[in-house]
Amino acid sequence: MAKFSPLMVIPVVAFVGFAGMVGLALFRDDPNAIPSTFVGREAPPIPETTLPGKTQLTAELLKQPGVKLVNFWASWCPPCRAEHPTLTELSKTMPVYGVDLKDPEGGAIAFLDEHGDPFHALATDPRGRTAIDWGVTAPPETFIIDGEGKILYRHAGPLIRDDYTDRFLPQLQKALADEG
């Protein structure tokens, strides 16, 4: 008669655990979304620097009534360039604030001069410290902020095509509906 060893159960338990994690990942609302620990919390601090001739983005602006966006971008970032027309359109109906990330000042100014400036106010983050504080992994990333300065949603990636219409826009519409 063979002896039963408790070690024989380990592979079965490991497989069931792995299968459970895969199952949970497959049935999340958005399997491509990167969860943010900041959703529901007050937006982290903003740098006290901006580009010459631009309005300084402040924490007070983020706490003003109404839904607003904070977009982390850079002139050297191709996806940021691709989403720029979307930000320009959004800025016609709501405040869009920008945080210029690890960008040479001349490059950022030239980009905004050439393509237009959709940002109602700007901050600069030359070393990327603020991006870390906000949990930004790479530009572009856009945050929906409520009238109390709390983060409602984080969107990693450019606001273009299906990502914009299927993922970002429903969150923005929900935030606007909840505001009213």
Long-range contacts (C-beta under 8 A, 24 or more apart in sequence): 30-167, 32-167, 33-156, 33-167, 34-137, 34-154, 34-156, 36-135, 36-151, 36-154, 37-135, 38-134, 38-135, 38-143, 38-151, 38-154, 39-151, 39-152, 39-153, 39-154, 40-150, 40-151, 40-152, 41-150, 41-151, 42-148, 42-149, 42-150, 42-151, 43-70, 43-134, 43-143, 43-145, 43-149, 43-150, 43-151, 44-130, 44-133, 44-134, 45-130, 45-133, 46-99, 46-123, 46-130, 47-99, 47-123, 47-124, 47-125, 47-129, 47-130, 48-123, 49-123, 49-124, 49-126, 50-121, 50-122, 50-123, 50-124, 51-100, 51-105, 51-108, 51-109, 51-112, 51-122, 51-124, 52-105, 52-109, 54-117, 54-119, 54-121, 54-122, 55-120, 55-121, 55-122, 56-121, 56-122, 56-123, 57-97, 57-98, 57-99, 57-119, 57-121, 57-122, 57-123, 58-121, 59-149, 61-95, 61-97, 61-120, 61-121, 62-97, 62-145, 62-149, 63-147, 63-148, 63-149, 64-95, 64-147, 65-147, 66-94, 66-95, 66-147, 66-179, 67-94, 67-144, 67-145, 67-146, 67-147, 67-152, 67-172, 67-175, 67-176, 67-179, 68-94, 68-95, 68-96, 68-97, 68-144, 68-145, 69-94, 69-95, 69-96, 69-97, 69-142, 69-143, 69-144, 69-145, 70-97, 70-98, 70-99, 70-142, 70-143, 70-145, 71-96, 71-97, 71-98, 71-99, 71-119, 71-140, 71-141, 71-142, 71-143, 72-98, 72-99, 72-101, 72-125, 72-131, 72-134, 72-136, 72-139, 72-140, 72-141, 72-142, 73-98, 73-99, 73-100, 73-101, 73-139, 73-140, 74-100, 74-101, 74-102, 74-103, 74-108, 74-139, 75-100, 75-103, 75-104, 75-107, 75-108, 75-110, 75-111, 75-112, 76-103, 76-107, 77-101, 77-139, 77-140, 79-139, 79-140, 79-157, 79-158, 79-160, 80-139, 80-140, 80-158, 81-111, 81-115, 82-158, 82-160, 83-140, 83-158, 83-159, 83-160, 83-164, 84-115, 84-116, 84-118, 86-158, 86-159, 86-160, 86-164, 87-118, 87-119, 87-159, 88-116, 88-118, 90-118, 90-159, 91-118, 91-119, 91-120, 95-120, 95-121, 96-120, 97-121, 97-122, 97-123, 98-122, 98-123, 99-123, 99-124, 99-125, 99-130, 99-131, 99-134, 100-124, 100-125, 101-125, 101-128, 101-131, 101-136, 101-139, 102-126, 102-127, 102-128, 102-131, 142-168, 144-171, 144-172, 144-175, 146-175, 146-178, 146-179, 147-179
